[in-house]
């Protein structure tokens, strides 16, 4: 009888804890609420599969079925915005994907990108100044 009483009390205690309501259920964000998910949706809706995108980390480009063109090591030696525009043309880029890692680890590359916003790059998508940004390449200018 002691075993049945113990089990009954344990069930009663668990039910009381559950029904008490003092515990918050985890507030998980919905699918599509994260900035990188929003950027991924933008990329898939805006660019054709196989389009070439300049990236620091290729994951979102690959997820959108795009070709990632690495912008870290090879762009460090570019000194002028004109050389950057020429590089974009040579690589046949259709967009540039910028995230926090690029801005912090590749400050010189980020500086070149900033120089071209409103010129050869137009803002396509942004989650804010320090968030993810996608710039569409618009080659209306001669790089020379």
Beta strands, then each sheet from edge to edge (+ up, - down):
strand 1: 52-55
strand 2: 67-70
strand 3: 95-98
strand 4: 121-126
strand 5: 133-137
sheet 1: 2+ 1+ 3+ 5- 4+
end
